[in-house]
Amino acid sequence: MLTVKAFQMDSFLPATYATDLLPQMEIAQGHLQNGTGAGNDFIGWVTLPQDYDKAEFARIQASAAKIRSDSKALVVIGIGGSYLGARGVIDFLCSPNYNLKKKDTPNIYYMGNGLDADAMEEVMELIGDDDFSINVISKSGTTTEPAVAFRFFRKMLQDKYGAEEAKGRIYATTDKARGALKSLADSQGWETFVVPDDVGGRYSVLTAVGLLPIAATGVNIEDLMAGAASMMETCKDGSLANPAWQYAALRFALYTAGKPIEVLGAYDPAFRFMTEWWKQLYGESEGKDGKGIFPASVEFTADLHSMGQYIQDGCRIMFETMVRMGASKAEKLVPLDEADGDGLNFLAGKSMDFIRDKAMEGTLLAHTTGKVPNIIVQMDGKTPYDLGQMIYFFEYACGISGYLLDVNPFDQPGVEAYKKNMFALLGKPGYEELRAELEAQL
């Protein structure tokens, strides 16, 4: 089971920091378990690992099997929570080099998360003459970045297969009843999956939003959900034995003690996009009303040779959370070199895991000595079950953290500001007055 450890925290926080927060933690727990807090119409994810739609889950598995059988590539079109979770899971469980590996499953290409024409052209070239399918993910179907990308790849699909055959290669994950994408999908007869009304995008990785592309790679999504379900049971515990409580209490206490930046990291490059998913989860949930911990990320040991200097000696406004994952799948022992020209024969016969762990421990001691508090999140391993536990843990702790800050953890009002300006400057009908104002400013 996943655990949380505060490393030498007595030099940063009073011994009573957690018990002092108990009344607030109990209120936050009640909000999540009973739906009594702000944003309570978006807490469907709390019971999702047990209450998910089993019939749709079976359709997801069937569609994933079809994609594996008829496609060498799957284009996943979505932005933010519509792709970050899936990419994080796939990178972590299948490798950041997944598309380069020899395999019987399709390559996964992520589009609609930006507006770069060269990136789009490159993916089209990489697909080339290969058979491919599309999974377009959007609650409304009108978000600019994925909607534009979908136009291009849908045309590419229709040009290759014709309009009728293309219909069987488009999978739309969208609202269950309304919206532009839902209407289009129904009129064209595409296979559709539901973005639940009570689950926001950044909490949606364990819905069809994330599960279809994850399943297309062959990952066992039943194990992923089982891990999340086990953590769901753990998080029902309304006490400091709950690891989500422990993490949320540490974060809030450090924040109020003058540490407004959290750096999440791991000693595994496969974890990179899980940190990107985590940054959206916590940034959108906490960053409002002039409050919130700023979420940043690092990849160790690589970033010890770049960001390491600032973390060690820079402004003391941050704390670190390190995710430890246990043993690697491969055991690699350092070979002996008779000449010992690099002076590393003292490592001969030792495993890469051993070296990694000692680097981790040395860094932990150095950074805490340098006045950077450290939290350790320990996973049992690197299986879908373990990752399901971790995903739910971070989601639940995020809900608790938002309520500790006295903000709504489930809205994102600030996201709309750039969209209104972009629509106006692009000439969208109805934004003429704002367009004139903005162009005057520019």
C-alpha positions, 0 to 999 in steps of 0.5 A: 500500500502507498505510504507517505513519509515526512523526512526530518520535518521537525526542523521545519514544522512544529510537532503538533502541525497535523493534530492542529489541523484535525478540525479542518481536515475533518470538515474537508473529509465530510465535504468529500464523503458527503458532498457538502462542500463547494463544487459538490456537483463535481465529486463523482470521481470520489466513488468512481473506482467502484461505481463506474459504468460496467457496461461502458467499461466493457465497450471501452475494452472492446473498442480498444481491442478493435483499435489494436486489431485494425490500426497501427496508430491511434491519434488521441485528440484532447487538451489538459485533462483530456490527455495528460492523465492518459499520457502519464499512465502510458509513459509510466507503464509502457515507456516514454519510448513506447512509439519506438518499441517493437510491439503488436499495439498501435503507436499513440500520438497526442494532438489538439494540445497546442496550436503548432502547425509543424507538430501537426504535420510531423504526426501526419508524416509519422502516420504515413500510410499506416492504418489509424484511428482517432479518439477525440476527447472534448466535453463540448467539442468547441475547445479551439485546440482539439476542435481544430486538430480534429478537423485536420485528422478527420479529413486525413481519415476520410481521404484515406478510407472514404466517409463511410469506412472512416466512421468506424475509426472515430471514437468520440469521448464527450458529453452524454447528451449535448454539445457540438461533438455529441451532436456530430457523433450521433449524426455520423454514427461514431462510437461514443463514450461519456465524460461524466457530468460530475467528474471534471477534466483533471479528475477524469483519467479513470473514466473513458477519457483516459481508459480508452487510449490506455487500454489501446496500448494493452495496459490492464485497465481492470488492475488500474481500477482495482488499485484505485478502488483499494485506495478509495477504501483507504481514503474513507478513513477519517483520521491521520492514518489516511495517507491523503490526510498526511500529505494534505496536512504536510502541504498545508502546514508548509504553505502556511509556514512560507513554502508556496512552491511544491516540486514533485519529482521522481528518479525515473524518466517514465514519471515525467508526464505523471508530474504534468498530470499532477501539475494540472490537478493541483494548479487548477484545483488550488490556484484561485482567490489569490491562494494556492501552492505553485506546482512545479516538477523535476526529473532526477537525477538529470535535473540535479545537474540543472535545477539542483543548484537552485533547489540547494541554494536558492530562495527558500520558498519551496518544498519537495515531494519525491515519489519512490517506486521500488525495484526496476523491471530490469536488473542492470549490474555495473560491469568491471573494467580492468583498467578502471580508467574512470575510477568506478570499479568500486561500483562494479557488480552493484545494480543501477537500482542500488546506485539510484537509491543512494543518489536519492538518499544523498540528495534527500539529506543534502536538500533537507540540510539546505532547508528544503523540506522533503515529503516521500510518497512510497509506491509498492511497485510499477504495476497498473494496480500500484499506479491506480492507487497513486492516481486516486491518492493524489486526487483525494489529497487534492480535494482535501487540500483545496478545502483546507485553503477554503477554495472550490477545488473543482472549478477553474474560472481563470481558464476562461480569460485567455479563451475570451481574448483568443476568440475575440482576436480570431474574429469569432462572431459575438466578440466584436466589441472586445476585439476592438478593445484588445486590438487597441491595447496591442 
